[in-house]
Amino acid sequence: MRFAVSPIWEVVRSLVALRDPSAAALHVPWLRSLSGRFGGIALEDVVALVPPRGYIPDFLTPAPSGPLGRIEDDLDALRRTRVRQIRHDIELFRGQHPRARVSDAWLEHPRREVRRLADTVAVFWERAIEPSWSRIRAFLEADIAHRAGRLAQGGPAELLADLHPGVAWSGEQLDVESVRNATVELDGRGLVLIPSAFQSARPATRDLEPWQPALIYPARGIATVWDEGAHAPDGLVRLLGGTRAAILSDLDAPRSTTDVARRLSISPAGASHHLTTLRDAGLVAGRREGRTVLYVRTPMGEALDAGVIRPEVRRR
């Protein structure tokens, strides 16, 4: 059992939200932010392959290359999909979605079509997902850290106990509520657990050959992914000062200096200064991810934040 972040899965599920906004209430702020961003992108062929329910061609979401996936790796894997796999998945998709408008070109020229699709996904990522990716990734990584801790403490039973109401672990088998009825033997292949921001309604599975079995589930706390920063409790404000208290309260998921500045409406320089002070006091810790440093509360910071009564978060 391992964890992974899948950027391309977020793309596919976000397209489902874009296709059916009425079923994506959590993501209304994100949907509103997309106005005017899609000029010149031909999304019709991609959207045709991502219905709100049911099977989506598995080749669209290649297995993550590592625990912290990169969209560049996902797109490379997509472009390298074997022709036989593309045709198999498209024929299976057509069989399950006979009314979908899927071009015959997918069967006649699969290599050309998958490259076109990858190019379209790359542009969609750049305009729709990448501007919010640091925020989304912070929630996904926070979920993985939480789940890994539960796995270390109590094994699969504790890990899966609160994963989702539609997931149940009996000690010998994992039951997942799904639109598809099937029994899958892992046969030593292991299971990939993939938290998702846009898989917000119910978990999903990928269990057909040749892919490693995967369970995709809504990430913990994802309902607040588009919320602005929280107002710190009065007791914490009196102890640390307003801005530092607000920052500590807001670090319920790993965030960059830029995220903190934007969420709390302060300057990046000010956010950096206060984060440094909190870090020097042992209340937050920073971890470098590429060119970005992500900050999260330390156990001492968690204890301090939990020692006062938190009011409801006010949304602006």
C-alpha positions as CSV (number, residue, x, y, z in Angstrom):
1,M,0.0,0.0,0.0
2,R,1.4,3.4,-1.0
3,F,0.3,7.0,-1.4
4,A,0.6,9.2,-4.4
5,V,-0.5,12.6,-5.8
6,S,-1.8,12.5,-9.4
7,P,-1.9,15.9,-11.1
8,I,-3.5,14.5,-14.2
9,W,-6.3,12.9,-12.2
10,E,-7.1,16.4,-10.9
11,V,-7.3,17.6,-14.5
12,V,-9.7,14.8,-15.5
13,R,-12.0,15.3,-12.5
14,S,-11.9,19.1,-12.8
15,L,-13.2,18.6,-16.3
16,V,-16.1,16.7,-14.9
17,A,-16.8,19.7,-12.6
18,L,-16.5,22.0,-15.6
19,R,-18.9,19.8,-17.6
20,D,-21.5,19.6,-14.8
21,P,-21.1,22.6,-12.4
22,S,-24.4,21.7,-10.7
23,A,-22.6,18.7,-9.2
24,A,-19.5,20.6,-8.2
25,A,-20.8,22.9,-5.4
26,L,-17.5,22.8,-3.5
27,H,-15.7,24.2,-6.5
28,V,-17.9,27.2,-7.4
29,P,-15.2,29.7,-6.5
30,W,-12.7,27.9,-8.7
31,L,-15.2,27.7,-11.6
32,R,-15.9,31.4,-11.3
33,S,-12.2,32.1,-11.5
34,L,-12.0,30.4,-14.9
35,S,-13.9,33.1,-16.8
36,G,-12.1,34.1,-20.0
37,R,-9.2,31.6,-19.6
38,F,-10.2,29.1,-22.3
39,G,-10.1,31.1,-25.5
40,G,-8.6,29.0,-28.3
41,I,-8.7,25.7,-26.4
42,A,-10.7,22.9,-28.1
43,L,-11.9,21.0,-25.0
44,E,-14.7,19.2,-26.7
45,D,-12.8,16.1,-27.6
46,V,-11.4,15.8,-24.0
47,V,-14.7,16.5,-22.3
48,A,-16.4,13.8,-24.4
49,L,-14.2,11.2,-22.7
50,V,-15.0,12.4,-19.1
51,P,-18.7,11.8,-18.3
52,P,-20.0,12.7,-14.9
53,R,-20.5,9.0,-14.0
54,G,-19.1,5.7,-15.1
55,Y,-16.0,4.5,-16.9
56,I,-13.4,7.0,-18.1
57,P,-10.6,5.6,-20.3
58,D,-7.9,4.5,-18.0
59,F,-5.1,5.7,-20.3
60,L,-6.2,9.3,-19.5
61,T,-4.9,8.9,-16.0
62,P,-1.6,7.0,-16.1
63,A,-0.2,5.7,-12.8
64,P,1.7,8.4,-10.8
65,S,5.4,8.1,-11.3
66,G,6.1,8.8,-7.6
67,P,4.5,9.9,-4.4
68,L,4.5,13.6,-5.4
69,G,3.5,13.4,-9.1
70,R,4.4,16.0,-11.7
71,I,2.1,17.0,-14.6
72,E,5.1,16.8,-17.0
73,D,5.6,13.1,-16.1
74,D,1.9,12.4,-16.4
75,L,1.8,13.9,-19.9
76,D,4.9,12.1,-21.0
77,A,3.3,8.8,-19.8
78,L,0.0,9.7,-21.6
79,R,1.9,10.4,-24.9
80,R,3.7,7.0,-24.6
81,T,0.5,5.0,-24.1
82,R,0.5,1.9,-26.3
83,V,-1.7,1.9,-29.3
84,R,-3.3,-1.4,-28.3
85,Q,-4.2,0.1,-24.9
86,I,-5.8,3.2,-26.4
87,R,-8.0,1.2,-28.7
88,H,-9.0,-1.2,-25.9
89,D,-10.0,1.7,-23.6
90,I,-11.8,3.6,-26.3
91,E,-13.8,0.5,-27.4
92,L,-14.7,-0.2,-23.7
93,F,-15.7,3.4,-23.2
94,R,-17.9,3.4,-26.3
95,G,-19.6,0.2,-25.1
96,Q,-20.4,1.8,-21.7
97,H,-21.3,5.2,-23.1
98,P,-22.9,4.5,-26.5
99,R,-24.2,8.1,-26.8
100,A,-20.8,9.8,-26.2
101,R,-19.5,11.7,-29.2
102,V,-16.2,9.9,-29.6
103,S,-14.5,10.3,-33.0
104,D,-13.5,7.2,-35.0
105,A,-10.1,8.8,-35.3
106,W,-9.3,7.3,-31.9
107,L,-9.4,3.9,-33.4
108,E,-7.9,4.8,-36.8
109,H,-5.1,7.1,-35.6
110,P,-4.7,6.5,-31.9
111,R,-1.1,7.8,-31.7
112,R,-2.0,11.1,-33.3
113,E,-5.1,11.6,-31.2
114,V,-3.5,10.9,-27.9
115,R,-0.8,13.4,-28.7
116,R,-3.4,16.0,-29.5
117,L,-5.2,15.2,-26.3
118,A,-2.0,15.5,-24.2
119,D,-1.3,18.9,-25.8
120,T,-4.8,20.1,-25.0
121,V,-4.5,18.9,-21.4
122,A,-1.2,20.7,-21.0
123,V,-2.8,24.0,-22.0
124,F,-5.8,23.4,-19.8
125,W,-3.4,22.6,-16.8
126,E,-1.5,25.8,-17.4
127,R,-4.6,28.0,-17.5
128,A,-7.0,26.3,-15.1
129,I,-5.1,24.2,-12.5
130,E,-1.6,25.4,-12.3
131,P,-2.6,28.8,-10.8
132,S,-4.2,27.0,-7.9
133,W,-1.9,24.0,-7.8
134,S,0.2,25.0,-4.7
135,R,-3.1,25.3,-2.7
136,I,-4.5,22.0,-4.0
137,R,-1.2,20.1,-3.5
138,A,-0.9,21.4,0.0
139,F,-4.2,19.7,0.9
140,L,-3.3,16.5,-0.9
141,E,0.1,16.3,0.9
142,A,-1.5,17.1,4.2
143,D,-3.9,14.2,3.7
144,I,-1.1,11.8,2.8
145,A,0.8,12.9,5.9
146,H,-2.3,12.3,8.1
147,R,-3.0,8.9,6.5
148,A,0.6,7.7,6.7
149,G,0.5,8.5,10.4
150,R,-2.6,6.5,10.9
151,L,-1.2,3.6,9.0
152,A,2.0,3.6,11.1
153,Q,0.0,3.8,14.3
154,G,-2.7,1.2,13.7
155,G,-2.2,-0.5,10.3
156,P,-4.7,-0.6,7.5
157,A,-7.7,-0.8,9.8
158,E,-7.0,2.6,11.3
159,L,-5.9,4.1,8.0
160,L,-9.1,3.1,6.3
161,A,-11.5,3.7,9.2
162,D,-12.3,7.3,8.2
163,L,-11.2,7.4,4.6
164,H,-14.7,7.7,3.3
165,P,-18.2,6.4,4.3
166,G,-18.2,4.4,1.1
167,V,-15.0,2.5,2.0
168,A,-15.0,-0.4,4.5
169,W,-12.1,-2.6,5.6
170,S,-13.0,-6.0,7.1
171,G,-9.5,-7.2,7.7
172,E,-9.4,-9.4,4.6
173,Q,-11.1,-7.4,2.0
174,L,-11.7,-3.8,1.1
175,D,-15.3,-2.9,0.0
176,V,-15.8,0.3,-2.0
177,E,-19.1,1.7,-3.1
178,S,-19.0,2.1,-6.9
179,V,-21.1,2.2,-10.0
180,R,-19.3,-0.9,-11.1
181,N,-19.7,-4.3,-9.5
182,A,-16.5,-6.3,-9.5
183,T,-14.2,-8.4,-7.3
184,V,-10.5,-7.7,-7.8
185,E,-7.7,-9.8,-6.4
186,L,-4.6,-7.8,-5.6
187,D,-2.3,-10.8,-6.0
188,G,0.6,-9.0,-4.4
189,R,0.4,-6.0,-6.6
190,G,-0.4,-3.6,-3.8
191,L,-2.8,-0.7,-3.7
192,V,-2.2,2.9,-4.6
193,L,-4.1,5.4,-2.5
194,I,-4.6,8.7,-4.3
195,P,-6.2,11.7,-2.5
196,S,-8.1,14.1,-4.8
197,A,-9.4,17.6,-4.5
198,F,-11.9,17.2,-7.4
199,Q,-13.0,13.7,-6.5
200,S,-15.3,15.3,-4.0
201,A,-18.5,13.1,-4.1
202,R,-17.4,9.5,-3.8
203,P,-14.3,7.4,-4.1
204,A,-13.3,5.8,-7.4
205,T,-11.3,2.8,-8.4
206,R,-8.9,1.8,-11.1
207,D,-8.6,-2.0,-11.3
208,L,-8.3,-3.1,-14.9
209,E,-5.2,-4.5,-16.4
210,P,-2.4,-3.5,-16.9
211,W,-2.7,-0.8,-14.2
212,Q,-1.8,-1.2,-10.6
213,P,-5.0,-1.2,-8.6
214,A,-5.8,2.3,-7.2
215,L,-8.3,3.9,-4.9
216,I,-9.0,7.6,-5.4
217,Y,-10.8,9.3,-2.6
218,P,-11.8,12.9,-1.5
219,A,-8.9,14.4,0.4
220,R,-9.4,15.2,4.1
221,G,-10.6,18.8,4.6
222,I,-11.0,19.4,0.9
223,A,-14.4,21.2,1.5
224,T,-12.3,24.2,2.7
225,V,-9.9,24.2,-0.2
226,W,-11.2,27.5,-1.6
227,D,-11.9,29.2,1.7
228,E,-9.9,32.3,2.6
229,G,-7.9,32.4,5.7
230,A,-9.4,31.8,9.1
231,H,-9.8,34.4,11.9
232,A,-7.6,33.4,14.8
233,P,-9.2,32.9,18.3
234,D,-8.9,35.8,20.7
235,G,-6.7,33.9,23.1
236,L,-4.2,33.1,20.5
237,V,-4.2,36.7,19.2
238,R,-3.4,38.0,22.7
239,L,-0.5,35.6,23.0
240,L,1.1,35.9,19.5
241,G,-0.4,39.1,18.0
242,G,-3.0,39.2,15.4
243,T,-1.1,38.4,12.2
244,R,1.1,35.6,13.7
245,A,-2.0,34.0,15.4
246,A,-3.9,34.1,12.1
247,I,-1.0,32.5,10.3
248,L,-0.6,29.7,12.9
249,S,-4.4,29.0,12.7
250,D,-4.3,29.0,9.0
251,L,-1.6,26.3,8.7
252,D,-3.9,23.4,9.0
253,A,-2.4,22.3,5.7
254,P,1.1,22.9,4.3
255,R,1.2,26.4,2.6
256,S,3.8,28.4,0.9
257,T,4.7,32.0,1.8
258,T,2.7,33.1,-1.3
259,D,-0.3,31.1,-0.2
260,V,-0.2,32.6,3.3
261,A,0.1,36.2,2.0
262,R,-2.8,35.8,-0.4
263,R,-5.1,34.0,2.0
264,L,-4.5,36.6,4.8
265,S,-4.2,39.6,2.6
266,I,-0.7,40.6,3.7
267,S,2.5,41.2,1.7
268,P,4.7,38.3,0.8
269,A,7.6,40.0,2.7
270,G,5.4,40.3,5.8
271,A,4.3,36.7,5.5
272,S,7.9,35.6,5.2
273,H,8.9,37.6,8.3
274,H,6.1,36.2,10.5
275,L,6.7,32.6,9.3
276,T,10.4,33.0,10.1
277,T,9.5,34.1,13.6
278,L,7.1,31.3,14.1
279,R,9.6,28.8,12.8
280,D,12.3,30.2,15.2
281,A,9.9,29.7,18.0
282,G,9.4,26.1,17.1
283,L,5.7,26.5,16.2
284,V,6.0,25.9,12.4
285,A,8.4,24.0,10.2
286,G,9.3,24.4,6.6
287,R,9.9,21.8,4.0
288,R,11.3,22.5,0.5
289,E,9.4,21.1,-2.5
290,G,11.3,22.1,-5.6
291,R,11.5,25.9,-5.6
292,T,8.8,26.3,-2.9
293,V,9.0,26.0,0.9
294,L,5.8,24.7,2.4
295,Y,5.1,25.5,6.1
296,V,3.1,23.5,8.5
297,R,2.5,23.6,12.2
298,T,4.8,21.5,14.4
299,P,3.4,19.4,17.3
300,M,4.0,22.3,19.6
301,G,2.2,24.6,17.2
302,E,-0.7,22.1,17.0
303,A,-0.9,21.9,20.7
304,L,-1.0,25.7,21.1
305,D,-3.6,26.1,18.4
306,A,-5.8,23.3,19.9
307,G,-5.5,24.8,23.4
308,V,-8.0,27.6,22.6
309,I,-11.6,27.4,21.4
310,R,-11.7,27.9,17.6
311,P,-14.6,30.0,16.3
312,E,-16.3,29.1,13.1
313,V,-14.3,30.2,10.0
314,R,-15.8,33.4,8.5
315,R,-15.8,33.4,4.7
316,R,-15.3,36.6,2.9
